[in-house]
Amino acid sequence: MSLVDWLYQLTPSPPLLLLGIAVISLVESLAVIGLVVPGVVLITAAASLAGNQQLAIPLVLLAAFLGAVAGDALSFALGYTQRDRVPRLWPFSRHPEWLAHGARFFQRHGTLSVVFGRFAGPVRPIVPMIAGMMHMRPFTFAWANIGSALVWAPAYVLPGYLLGRTWKQLLDLPVGSDKWLVLLAVATGLAALAFSWLRHQLAKEGWLYRQLAGLALARPWSRRLWQRLGSKPHGEIPLASLSLLVLSSTGLCLWTLAVLESHGPLVMDEQIRALMAAIESPWLTRLAEGMAKIGDAAGIVALCLPWAGWLLARQHTTTLVHLAAGLAGMAMANTLLKHLIGRMRPEAPAYLADSASYPSAHTSTSVLLFGLTAAFFAQEFTSQRRHMAYWLAILACLPMALSRLVLDVHWASDLIGGVLLGLTGCAMVNISYHRTPHRPMNDAPWLRLALASLALLVIRLIWLPPI
């Protein structure tokens, strides 16, 4: 018997395991204790055991959700009732900078700090307590707590659960697919890190931006070009968006040529398809089907409708026009490329029988939508905090893209083309948006709009067929 098999035999009974997941989620979110408990490691291990026992995923998610909500609620209550005593308690008596850092985070982001704080590492167990100490309205905190826990639970539980369900299959992967699994993970991580670093460096406060500005302003002809490129509302050249446009559009052209030259699926496509078949499971398929509904036309409308209504009511016309133009342009680009390239899908269900494979419209549209949302609202954050919006956008796009492989309706190369097309669209829209006068959106009721989108998505998932 292997060590792994022996360890899995020590797994507690299902009720105890669900209780353990709830307790870990609670402790991981609890003030003070959450600072020293390796919550991510523990919740991943517990979710892996739950996956190995094939516990119902709704029960596992419910246990994690309830524990997370209870942990933040207890932390909030501690801050609300013991406001004067908390600074004298250990470890804050020895590390007052922890409270100061949490207070600055709360003052900067307000209600959103409770949402962001759940995913923000060191401040995660502190922000709810700070919200209580600042006497945030309990009702407002409750909605932020519940809304963030609804996202946190699947984000933290599903990877471990999937590992527990599929680790035996992963030990017996199809020949050649293991290298693509590693390459996909490494490439995704490196691309995300490179994007985050370059975006920061090419912002007005970044080192690369300052160096390029110094070089440009040193000569009359380059000074005139620099000033012409600069946007009138901000006096800043959108170097990050310009660089993204050049890189993504070049990558899209080269990748599309490679797909056309292949006259069929690439070697990578076949091996990754075999890998997805090896880890296939009913619950993973159901999850992918839900993502497919979220990413189709009806799902995008459900996501955007509350935000579009608010933008229209508050006369944020520039933002609304750019968002609508970006989505309409992406729909036309997907339709045109699919028609011109005419690539066959691996499998084509009835509702996709007349649709070609390249590029993945679900992927390109989600990259555009979440990318633009991050770009528009990141302007309301300080330069040091903008990366959070972009990382959340990346986390939202990844499951949408991977779900197309699970359903076997796209090749992996279709996803890459979709990502490059979506990034190209993001860059083009953001350059135009950056150069057009627009009002700040710091008065947006973020939480209410997000909950409204969530409610419409639930309606779409339950009652409407795929489009």
N, C-alpha and C positions, 0 to 999 in steps of 0.2 A: 504493500500500500504506500502511495506517495505521501509526502509531507502535506501537500495541498489537500488530498483526500482526507487525511487524518484531521487536519484543522477544520474542514467543513463538517466532519462528523461531530465536532464539539459545538456546532451551532445550536443556540437555544431554541426552544419551541417557538412557533410563529407568534403567539401573543407576547411572549417575553421579548422577542426580537423587535416587534412593532413598538413595544414600550421603550426598549433601548434606543431606537431611532428617535422617538419623541424626546427622551431625556437628553440625548446627545445634542439634538437641535436646540433644546431649551438652554442647556449649559453653554453651548457655543455662542448663544445670543445674550447671555447673562452678563451684566456689568461685573467687572473685576475678574470673575472666574473665567470668562471667555477670553481674557488676555493671555492666559497661560495654558488653556486646554487646546490641543491640536484638533480643533473641531472638524476641519476639512478631511483630515486623515481618518478620523473616527467615523464620520458620516459616510465616507466612501467605503470603508470596510464593512460597516453595518449594512449598507445598501447592497454591497456585493453578496453578502450572506443571504439577504432577502431574495436577490435574484437567483441565487443557486437553489434556494428552496421553492422558487417559483411562486412566491407570495403575490397576491393580486396587486398590481402596481397602483391602483387608486388608494388602497389601504396604506401602502408604503408612503405615498405622497401626502396622504392625509395626516399620518403620524408626524412626518417632518414638518408639515405646515403648522399643525397645532403646537408642536414644541417650539418652533420659531416665533410664532405669535405670542405664546406664553412667556418666553424668555425676554422679548422686547417689552412686553407689558409690565413684567416684574421690574425690569431696569427702569422703565419710565416711572413706575410707582415709587421706586427708591429715590430717584431724583426729585420727584414732585413733593414727597413728604419729608425728605431728609436733606433739603437743599443746603442748609447751613452746616450740617455735620459731614457731608461727603468729602469736602476738601481736607478734613482732619483724619479721614479713614485711610488705612493702608490699602493700596500702594500709592494713593494720590498724595498723601502727606510727604512721601519721599520723591514723588515724580509729579509735581504740580503742572509740568509742561504737557502732560497727557490730557488733563482737563482743559488747558488753554488751547491745545490743538483741536480738541473736540468742539470747544465753544466757537472757535474761528470757523470750523467746518459748518457748524449749525447756522451761524450768522450769515455765512456766505450763501448757503443754499436753502435756508428756511425749511419748509415742509419737505422739500425734495431731499434734504439731508438724511431723513429717516429711510427713504428709498435707496439713495446712493450708499448710505452708511452700511447697509446690510451686505454690500458687496465690496466694501472699501477697506479690507484688511485690518490694520491696527485700530481704526476708529469704530469698527463694527460693534463691539460690545459697549462702547462709551456713548455713542450718539443718542440712543434712546434715553439714557440717564440724563444727558445734557438737555435733551428736549424737555424732560420733566423738571429739571432745575430752572429752565427758562420759562416754566409755566406755559408751555404750549397747550392749546386747547385739547383736552382728552379726546373729543370726538374727531378732531382733525388728525391727531396722532393715531387713533384707532384705524382710520381709513388708510393712512400711509403704511401702518404696520401690516394690515391685512393684504393690501395691494402688493407690497414688496415681497411678502412671504409667498404669495401665489406664484411669483416668478422665481424666488430663491429655491423653493422646494424642488421643482423639476430640474433646475440648473445644477443643483448640488447632488441630487439623489440619482437621477437617470444615468449618468456615466458609470457610477458604481454598480447600479442595478444591471445595466447592460453587460458589464464585465462579469458579474456573477452568473448571468444567464448564458454567456457565450465563451467563458474562458476555456472550456474543454474543446470547443470548435476552433478557437484561436490557436490551440496547440497543434492542430491538424489542418493548417491552411492549405489551399490549393497551391501547387507548385508555382513559384514566381510572384505570388500575390503579397508575400510578407514584405518584400522590398518596397512595393508601392504603398503599403500601409504606413511604413516608417517614413517614406519620402513625402507622402501627403501630409502627415502630422508635422514633420520638420518644416516643410515648405510653408504650410499655413502659419505656423508659429513665427518663423523668420519674416514672412511677408507682413504679418501684423505688427511685429516689433519694428521693422524697418519703416513701415508707414507711420507709426506713432512717433518715432524719433525724427523722421524727416519733416513731418507736419509741424512738430515743435520747433525744429531748427529753421524752417522756412517761414515761420510767423515773424511778425515785426520785431518781437523781443528776442528772436533766436540768433545764435552766433553766425550761422550761414547767411541769414538775411542781412545782418549788419556788414559782413565782409563783402557781399555782393553789392550792397548799397555804396560802400566806400569805393569800390572799384568803378562803379558806374558814374558816381559823381565826380570822379577825378578828371574826366575828359568832357569837353563841351558836347560832342555828338552823342556820347553815351548818357550824359546827363539829360539831354532833351528826350531821348528814348525812354529813360527811366521815369521821367516826369509824365510822359504821355501814357505810359502803361499804368501809372498810379491811379487808383480809384478816387473819384472826387469826394464821396462821403467820408472816407477814412484816411485818405492820403497814404494808403498802404497798397503795395503791389501784391496781388494774390499769388505769390510764388509757389506756395504749396499746391494750389489748384492748377496752375500752369504746368508745373512739373508732373502732376498726376495725369493731366490731359496728354502730355507728350508720351509718357511712359505707357499708359494704359491703351491709348489709341495705336501706338506702334506695336505693342504686344498683341492687341486684337487683330491687327492686319497680319502679322507673322503667324499667329496661331491659326487663324482662319485659313491661310494658305496651306499650312501643314495638314489641316483637316481635309481640305479639298484634294491635296496630293495623295492622301491615304486611300481614297476611293473605298471607304468603309471604316469600320472601327480600328483604332490604333491598338497596338499590342497592350499598351497600358489599359485601354478600355476593356479588353477581354479579360485581363487578369483581375482588374478591380471588380468586374461583374461577377467573376467566379468567387471572389472574396465575399461580396455581399450575399451571394447565394449560400455560402457556408455559414454565415451568421444569421440567416433568416429566422424570424420567429413571429408568431401571430401578433403579439403586443407591439413589436417594432413596426410591423406593417400597418397596424391601426394608427399608431402615432404618426407615421408618414402620410397616411391618408388624411389625417387631420391637418397636417402641415400643407398638404396639397390644396385643401379647401381654403386655408388662410391665405395662400399665395395666389389664388386665382382672382378673376375680376371682381367677383362678389366679396371675397375676403378683403381685397385692397380697398374697395369702397367702404366696407364696414370699419376698417382701420382708420380711414381718412375722414369719414363724414363728420364726426364730432369736431375734429380739428379744423376742417374746412369751414364749418359753420361758425366756429369761434373767430377764425381769421376774418371771415366776411363781416361778422357782427362788429368786430373791433376795427374794421377798416385797415387791416394789414393786407392791402391789395397786392403789393409787390410780392410778398411771400407766397400768397395764394396763387398768383399767376405763375410764378416760377415753379412751384410744386406741381400745378396742373400741367404746365407745359412740359415739364420733365417726364411726368408719367405718360402723357399723350405721345411725346416723342419716342419714349422707350417702347411703347406698344407698336408704333409704326416701324421702328428699327427692327424689332423682333420679327414682325410679320414679313418685312422685306427680306431679311437675311434667311429666314426659314424658307421662303419661296424661292430665292435665288440658289440656295445651297441644296435644298431638298434632301437632306440626310434622313435615312430611315431610323426609326426608334428601335431599341432592343425589343420592347413589347409595346403594343399600342392598344389600350382599352378603347371601348366604343366611343367615348367622348373625346378621344384624341386621335381617332382614325384618320382625320384629314389634316393633322398637324405634323409638321416635320420636327426633327430632333434638335438641330443646331441653330442658334444657341438655346440654352435653357431660359425660357421666359420667366419662370418662377424665380430663378436665381438672379437674373439681371434686374428684374423689377424690385425684388427685396433689397438688393444692394443699392439701387437708386433711392428707394423710399427711405430706408433706414439711414443710408449715408447722408441724404439731404437733410433729414430730420436732425441728425447729429450735427451737421455743419451749421444749420440755421440756429439751433438752440445753444450750441457751444459758444456762440458769440456773446451769450449772456453770462458766461463763466469767466473766471480769471484764466490767464494763459496757462498757469500750472495745473488747472483742473479740467481743461478741455479734453484731455486724453480720455477721461472717464466716459464722455458721450460717445466717442469713437469706439472704445472697447465694447460698450454695450451694443452698439450697432453691429460690430463684428460677431458678437455672441448671438444676436438675433438672426443674422444671415446664415450662419453655419448650419444649423439644423434644417433650415429651409432647403439649402443646396443638397445636403446629404440625403434628405428624404426622397429626392428624385432618383437616387441610386437604389434606395431600399425598394421603391416601387418598380424599379427596372424599366422606367420610361425614358431615361436619358443615359447616355454614355458619360464617363467622367470628363472627357474632353469637352462635352457640351456645357458642363458646369464651369469649366475654366473660361470658355468663351463667354458665358453669361456674366461671370464676375468681371471680366475685362470690359465688356460692353456696359455693364452697370457703372463701373468706375469712370469710364469715358463720359457717360451721361452726367454723372455727379459733378465731374470737373467742369464740364461746359456750363451747366446750370449755375454752379457756385461762382464761376467767374463773372457771369452776367449779374448774379445777385449781389456780389461783392461791389460791383461798380454802379449799382442802382441805389438811389436813396431809399432807405426803409427805416421804419420805427423799431425800437427794441421791443422784445416780447417778454419782458420780465414780469408782466402782470398776468401771464397765462395761468389759469387754474389747472396746472399739470395733472394733479391727481384725479380730479373730476373728469377731465378729458380722457385720461388713460382708462379709467373705469368705464366710461361710456363706450369707448372703443372695444373694451373687453366684453361688455354686455352685448354689443352688436355682433361680435365674433362668435359668441356662444349661440346666438340666434342663427347665424349663418351655418355653424357647424351642425346644429341639430336639425334644422328644417330644410336647408337648401341642398340640392345635389351638386356634384362638381361641375364647374363651367370651364 
